[in-house]
Amino acid sequence: SGTNNFVGTAGLIFDNNQTSVRVDHQFSQNDTVYGRIAFQNNTRLNKGVLPFTTKNLVGNGKVFNSSWTHVFSPSLINEFRLGYVRGVYGESVDEIDASQFGIQNTILPSLPTLNITGNVPAAYGGFGASVLQTVQNTYQIANNMSYVRGNHSFKFGFKGDHNRFKNGELGNGSNGVLTFSGLYTKASSAAQVSSNRDNSIADYLLGLAQSSALATPSIANLKNTPWALYFQDDWKITRRITLNLGLRYEYHQPFREQLLGGARFDPADGGRLIVANPAVAQRSNTPLVVCCTDPQVVEPDKMDFGPRIGIAIQPFK
């Protein structure tokens, strides 16, 4: 008779879906509104012969942007913009509730990694290696105004973003690792019982693991709010000479850890680690780890000015 081998299909499944809707409407002679929303759901499923042993690629996003243009007068026009971006990018695993098999407290929603040692080693369980993922939420607001007076054409406005990112390592053992080595059972035959014949399969069937481990995911919860202001003047000095003057100021706020994460190294006095969370310094109970650094760690640049000057000359008629 033949051997009983498990047979299954394996390969890649690509599932890409994009949808967008745009609306343009003129409410009156002086008011025009534009809006657009787009959805993207892209997935690459990596199907292994054994289920729950592989990871997938995901790229899911939503983008919304809109504008309202209002004409106050022939010489004064204002444009107001709003936007939002939501994205979930990176990797995922095929999810399963491990509690139905009596396994509790797995952080990654998958089976734990099962390592069975011995003469016939085997490894099965959920995907336990690196699983990287980023979740983004960005809120945008902007306003631009144009004003013409005499030989001057003025433009001024502002732009602000609020970014929130949750990213990091979700895998690397956060679904748990169980190792069965035959420590608690011994193999026997009709002739003898030997203490040298470990039976790791028996340990596995009894649920007696030699060791178990569970890693905590390393997640960063970051946020920042960069913004900018600008002013510009196109001054038509003569019919043939136009002078362009402008000034822009930008504030790139450094990313800040929302949950008091982050640390920096201070090389003074032999070196020490300065953390943002006072509880971390207290639990470490060592003078080499002290509190407290700013959660944003990096000092912001508050002198980011961008002057602009240009001249356009028409030398010939």
Salt bridges, closest charged atoms under 4 A:
ASP24 OD2 - ARG22 NE 2.75
ASP31 OD1 - HIS70 ND1 2.65
GLU79 OE2 - ARG81 NH2 3.02
GLU91 OE2 - LYS55 NZ 3.01
ASP161 OD2 - LYS159 NZ 2.78
ASP198 OD1 - LYS186 NZ 2.81
ASP233 OD2 - HIS152 ND1 2.82
GLU250 OE2 - ARG248 NE 2.64
GLU250 OE1 - HIS252 NE2 2.80
ASP266 OD2 - ARG272 NE 3.19
ASP294 OD1 - ARG256 NH1 3.22
ASP304 OD2 - HIS252 NE2 3.65
